[in-house]
Amino acid sequence: MKVWIFEDNLMWSSRLVKSVQAFGHDAVLLQSIPDGEPADAAILNLSSSGFSELVPLLNAKGVFTIGHAGHKEKEILQLGRDAGVDRIATNSELTYKIESILNESESSKS
């Protein structure tokens, strides 16, 4: 599975890339959507500026979107839902359940 990661927090970016790779997936850290074959999934930090512009572009390419924010950031999590993110996850959920969350992207294609 190819996973695009849109993350401007340096600690989160390296953690996410390593976690995705540990489960045997191809993780690519990006600032913008590349041309060519789309990824299977994309992980977005909902606290980053510009995430809401990325979501419709990713959805149009058929990329399963996973948005994350802190569990107390209820308004930001809701903004992700409103923007059309396929799967909302808290930061801790993404940390401990990343494999099952990525598997949801595979299930969504069925």
Secondary structure, 3 states (H helix, E strand, C coil): CEEEEECCCHHHHHHHHHHHHHCCCEEEEECCCCCCCCCCEEEEECCCCCHHHHHHHHHHCCCEEEEEECCCCHHHHHHHHHHCCCEEEEHHHHHHHHHHHHHHHHHHCC
